[in-house]
Amino acid sequence: MTVLKARPGALGESGQVLAEKRAFLESGAAWPGEAPVECIETHASLVFLTPDRVWKLKKSVFLPHIDLRTLEAREHYCREELRLNRELAGDIYHGVTPLVERSGGGLALGGPGRVVDWLIEIARLPAAAMLDRRLAEGPTPRPPEIEALCDLLISFYQGRQSWPDAGDRYYDRLLKQSRINADHLVEMQQHLGSELQPEMLASGISGIEACRDEILARGVEGIIVEGHGDLRPEHVCLTEPPVVFDRVEFDHGFRLIDPYDEFNGLGYDCALSGAGWIRDLLLFRLADSGSAPPSEALLKAYGMNRYLTRARLAIDHLRDAEIRTPRKWPAQARSFLAVAGAVFRQEAPIADSEQRWRH
């Protein structure tokens, strides 16, 4: 029997204090006269949706990748998230606003009082234009919309600074990730069934090791830059012009990435929704921009690492002291393992090989 290792998730403040902040913001008292507020909870944040704004409160938690237990840390990462996302998403990121305790008691958003927390204010984008929603519900994204997305991201990559040791740092992170993936997924195999194949996990490690020299060379050539760090369809809005948001703010190393890795991963995510042609278009446009493509072996290693990592992150939710939606994570992990397996066997993850973008 596998003994689950609990992940760190200790609150830096009492649950009651966080609950009071949530109750105040969820009540809508901070935005009088507006429609009821919707609250979305993640591991690290509470996100409050008003009709035209998104307000993001970082929870006072300690997680493997970030420590938010002090007010100073939460302010720092709020400001980092604002700075980094303004570089890509522009002024949809409006600012950082204090949550204060008033001298007479009670909470207020902004104004005089003792600062007890910070919220990031973001313009609310049209839900119907989000790439994940378009893939799920339609209308199907059109090639010109994906081309505009490519142009935005390629221009962004070309303006990023490169580092002489970027290849070394990137290789080390990928190799470390691949080993953690194998260890954790084996520990959790009772929840994963036949999708977990030992030879696939071994290949996830050896594939990165075999491409070491190529990864280091791509760092020297300036191809590996500071990108998004977690590019997925839910971070893309197909407005005119498109908007890409929610860059990783907690670790510069996670933003150091080969653009082909980000495009390849986003393409596979689209393929999961039956739009495999989008991956072809993304990679074609990136190569057409003059960015040297990786070898097929490296592109395969990127794809496997991304989806083994996604599977591991999903199933690791079962290590939490308090598990939200426990039935969701094994199914999600198995779906990611299925994609990793298809990449391992060099099959199309989704039977949609139409290259409609060529016509």
C-alpha positions in Angstrom: 0.0 0.0 0.0 1.3 3.4 -1.0 1.7 5.8 1.9 0.9 9.3 0.7 3.3 12.0 1.7 1.4 15.1 2.7 2.5 18.2 0.9 3.3 21.4 2.8 0.3 23.6 2.9 0.4 25.3 6.3 -1.5 28.6 6.7 0.6 31.5 7.8 -2.5 33.1 9.4 -5.5 31.3 10.9 -8.2 29.9 8.7 -10.6 32.2 10.5 -8.7 35.3 9.4 -8.7 34.2 5.7 -12.4 33.3 6.0 -13.1 36.8 7.3 -11.3 38.3 4.3 -13.1 36.0 1.9 -16.5 36.7 3.5 -16.0 40.5 3.2 -14.9 40.3 -0.5 -17.5 37.6 -1.4 -20.3 39.7 0.1 -19.7 42.4 -2.5 -19.3 45.1 0.2 -16.1 46.2 -1.5 -18.0 46.9 -4.7 -21.4 48.3 -3.6 -24.1 48.5 -6.2 -22.6 45.8 -8.4 -23.9 42.3 -9.3 -23.1 39.4 -6.9 -19.4 38.5 -6.8 -18.2 35.0 -7.9 -15.3 33.5 -6.1 -12.9 30.9 -7.5 -10.4 29.2 -5.2 -7.1 27.8 -6.2 -4.2 26.4 -4.1 -2.6 29.8 -3.7 -5.3 32.3 -4.5 -8.9 33.5 -4.1 -10.1 35.1 -7.3 -13.2 37.4 -7.1 -15.1 38.2 -10.3 -17.0 41.5 -10.6 -18.8 42.4 -13.9 -15.7 44.2 -15.3 -12.8 43.2 -13.0 -10.9 40.3 -11.7 -9.5 40.8 -8.1 -6.9 38.3 -7.0 -6.0 37.7 -3.4 -3.0 35.5 -2.6 -3.7 33.1 0.3 -1.3 33.0 3.2 0.0 29.5 2.5 3.3 27.6 2.2 3.5 25.4 -0.9 6.4 23.6 -2.5 7.1 26.3 -5.0 6.2 29.5 -3.0 5.9 30.8 0.6 3.1 33.3 1.0 2.8 33.2 4.8 3.9 36.8 5.4 2.2 40.0 4.3 5.5 41.2 2.8 5.8 38.1 0.7 2.2 38.4 -0.6 2.8 42.1 -1.5 6.0 41.2 -3.3 4.5 38.5 -5.4 1.4 40.6 -6.2 3.7 43.3 -7.5 5.8 40.8 -9.4 2.7 39.3 -11.0 1.7 42.9 -12.0 5.1 43.7 -13.5 5.6 40.5 -15.4 2.1 40.4 -16.9 2.2 44.0 -18.0 5.2 43.0 -20.1 2.9 40.6 -22.1 -0.7 41.5 -21.4 -0.3 45.3 -21.1 -2.7 47.5 -19.2 -5.4 44.9 -18.6 -3.4 44.5 -15.3 -4.5 47.7 -13.6 -2.6 47.7 -10.3 -2.2 46.4 -6.7 -4.7 47.6 -4.1 -4.5 47.2 -0.3 -7.1 45.4 1.8 -7.2 47.5 5.0 -8.7 47.2 8.5 -10.3 50.5 9.3 -9.7 52.2 12.6 -13.3 51.8 13.6 -13.3 48.1 12.7 -14.2 46.2 9.6 -12.4 45.8 6.3 -12.3 48.0 3.2 -10.7 47.8 -0.2 -8.3 50.7 -0.3 -8.4 53.9 1.7 -7.0 54.7 5.2 -6.4 51.9 7.7 -4.0 49.1 8.6 -3.0 47.1 5.5 -3.9 43.4 6.1 -3.5 42.1 2.5 -3.1 43.0 -1.1 -5.2 42.3 -4.3 -4.3 42.5 -7.9 -6.8 44.3 -10.1 -7.2 43.0 -13.6 -9.7 43.9 -16.4 -12.1 41.1 -16.9 -11.7 39.6 -20.4 -14.8 38.3 -22.4 -15.3 34.7 -21.4 -16.6 33.7 -24.8 -13.3 34.7 -26.4 -11.1 32.5 -24.1 -9.3 29.9 -26.1 -10.2 27.0 -23.8 -13.9 28.0 -24.1 -13.7 28.4 -27.9 -12.2 24.9 -28.1 -14.9 23.4 -25.9 -18.0 25.2 -27.0 -17.1 27.0 -30.2 -17.0 28.8 -32.5 -13.8 26.9 -33.5 -10.8 29.2 -33.6 -9.9 30.5 -37.0 -6.4 30.3 -38.5 -6.1 34.1 -38.6 -6.8 34.2 -34.9 -4.1 31.7 -34.2 -1.7 33.5 -36.5 -2.3 36.7 -34.5 -1.6 34.8 -31.3 1.7 33.5 -32.8 2.7 37.0 -33.9 2.1 38.4 -30.4 4.1 35.7 -28.7 6.9 35.6 -31.3 7.4 39.4 -30.9 7.4 38.9 -27.2 10.1 36.2 -27.3 12.2 38.2 -29.6 12.3 41.1 -27.2 13.3 39.0 -24.2 16.8 39.0 -22.7 18.9 35.8 -23.0 21.4 34.5 -20.4 24.7 32.7 -21.2 23.8 29.9 -18.7 20.1 29.6 -19.8 20.7 26.2 -21.5 22.4 24.8 -18.4 19.6 26.1 -16.1 16.9 24.9 -18.4 18.5 21.4 -18.8 18.9 21.1 -15.0 15.3 22.0 -14.4 13.9 19.6 -17.1 16.0 16.7 -15.8 15.0 17.4 -12.2 11.4 17.6 -13.2 11.6 14.3 -15.1 13.0 12.5 -12.1 10.5 13.9 -9.7 7.7 13.0 -12.2 8.9 9.4 -12.2 9.2 9.1 -8.4 5.8 10.7 -7.7 3.9 8.9 -10.4 5.2 5.5 -9.2 4.3 6.4 -5.6 0.7 7.2 -6.8 0.4 4.3 -9.3 -2.6 2.8 -7.5 -4.6 5.8 -8.7 -3.4 5.8 -12.3 -4.1 2.3 -13.7 -2.6 1.0 -17.0 -1.8 4.5 -18.3 1.3 4.5 -16.1 4.0 2.7 -18.1 7.4 2.2 -16.6 9.2 2.4 -20.0 7.5 5.8 -20.6 8.7 7.2 -17.3 12.2 5.9 -18.0 12.1 7.5 -21.4 11.0 10.8 -19.9 14.3 10.9 -18.1 16.6 9.4 -20.8 15.0 11.6 -23.5 16.1 14.8 -21.6 19.5 13.3 -20.9 20.1 12.4 -24.5 19.3 16.0 -25.6 21.6 17.7 -23.1 24.1 19.0 -25.7 21.3 20.3 -27.9 19.6 22.1 -25.0 22.9 23.7 -23.9 23.6 24.8 -27.5 20.1 26.4 -27.7 20.9 28.4 -24.6 24.2 29.6 -26.1 22.4 30.6 -29.3 19.9 32.8 -27.3 16.9 30.7 -28.2 16.0 29.9 -24.6 14.5 33.1 -23.1 12.2 34.3 -20.4 8.8 33.3 -21.7 5.4 32.8 -20.1 6.2 29.7 -18.0 2.7 28.1 -18.0 1.1 28.7 -21.4 -2.2 27.0 -21.6 -5.5 27.7 -23.5 -7.1 29.2 -20.4 -4.4 31.9 -20.4 -5.2 33.0 -24.0 -8.1 35.3 -25.0 -8.8 35.5 -28.8 -9.8 39.2 -28.8 -8.4 41.6 -31.4 -5.6 41.8 -30.6 -5.2 38.6 -28.6 -4.3 38.7 -24.9 -2.0 36.3 -23.1 -2.0 36.6 -19.3 -1.1 34.9 -16.0 2.6 34.5 -16.5 4.4 32.6 -13.7 5.5 35.1 -11.1 7.0 32.9 -8.3 10.2 31.6 -10.0 12.3 33.1 -12.8 13.6 29.6 -13.6 10.1 28.5 -14.6 9.9 31.3 -17.1 13.2 30.4 -18.7 12.0 28.3 -21.6 12.5 27.3 -25.2 9.6 28.9 -27.2 9.2 25.6 -29.1 8.4 24.0 -25.7 5.7 26.5 -24.9 4.2 26.3 -28.5 4.4 22.6 -28.6 2.7 22.2 -25.2 -0.1 24.7 -26.1 -0.5 22.8 -29.4 -1.0 19.5 -27.6 -3.6 21.1 -25.3 -5.5 22.3 -28.3 -5.2 18.8 -29.8 -6.9 17.4 -26.7 -9.9 19.4 -27.7 -9.8 18.1 -31.3 -7.9 20.9 -32.9 -4.6 19.3 -33.7 -4.1 21.6 -36.6 -3.3 24.4 -34.2 -0.1 22.7 -33.0 1.1 22.5 -36.6 0.3 26.1 -37.2 2.1 27.3 -34.0 5.3 25.4 -34.8 5.2 26.4 -38.5 4.9 30.1 -37.7 7.6 29.9 -35.0 10.0 28.3 -37.5 9.0 30.7 -40.2 10.0 33.6 -37.9 13.6 32.5 -38.1 13.8 30.6 -34.8 15.8 27.4 -35.3 13.6 24.4 -34.6 14.7 21.7 -32.3 15.4 18.1 -33.4 12.4 15.7 -33.4 14.0 14.0 -30.4 14.1 17.2 -28.4 10.5 18.2 -29.4 9.4 14.7 -28.3 11.3 15.1 -25.0 9.6 18.5 -24.4 6.2 17.0 -25.0 6.7 14.0 -22.8 8.1 16.1 -19.9 5.3 18.6 -20.1 2.6 16.0 -19.9 4.3 13.8 -17.3 4.7 17.0 -15.2 1.0 17.8 -15.7 0.0 14.3 -14.7 2.2 14.5 -11.6 0.9 17.9 -10.6 -2.7 16.6 -11.0 -2.3 13.4 -9.0 -0.2 15.2 -6.3 -3.4 17.0 -5.3 -4.2 13.7 -3.4 -1.3 14.5 -1.1 -2.9 17.6 0.2 -4.1 17.7 3.8 -7.5 18.9 2.6 -8.3 17.5 -0.9 -10.8 19.5 -3.0 -12.6 17.6 -5.7 -10.8 14.3 -5.0 -12.4 12.4 -7.9 -11.2 15.0 -10.4 -7.5 14.5 -10.1 -6.9 10.8 -11.0 -9.0 11.2 -14.1 -7.2 14.3 -15.1 -3.8 12.7 -14.4 -4.7 9.6 -16.5 -5.7 11.9 -19.4 -2.3 13.7 -19.3 -0.6 10.3 -19.1 -2.5 9.3 -22.2 -1.1 12.3 -24.1 2.4 11.5 -22.8 2.0 8.0 -24.0 1.0 9.1 -27.4 4.0 11.4 -27.6 6.2 8.5 -26.4 4.8 6.2 -29.2 5.1 9.1 -31.7 1.3 9.0 -32.3 -1.0 12.0 -32.7 -2.6 12.6 -29.3 -5.9 13.4 -31.0 -7.1 12.0 -34.4 -7.2 15.4 -36.0 -4.5 15.6 -38.5 -6.2 18.1 -40.8 -3.9 21.0 -41.6 -6.7 23.4 -42.3 -4.4 26.3 -41.7 -2.6 25.6 -45.0 -5.7 26.3 -47.1 
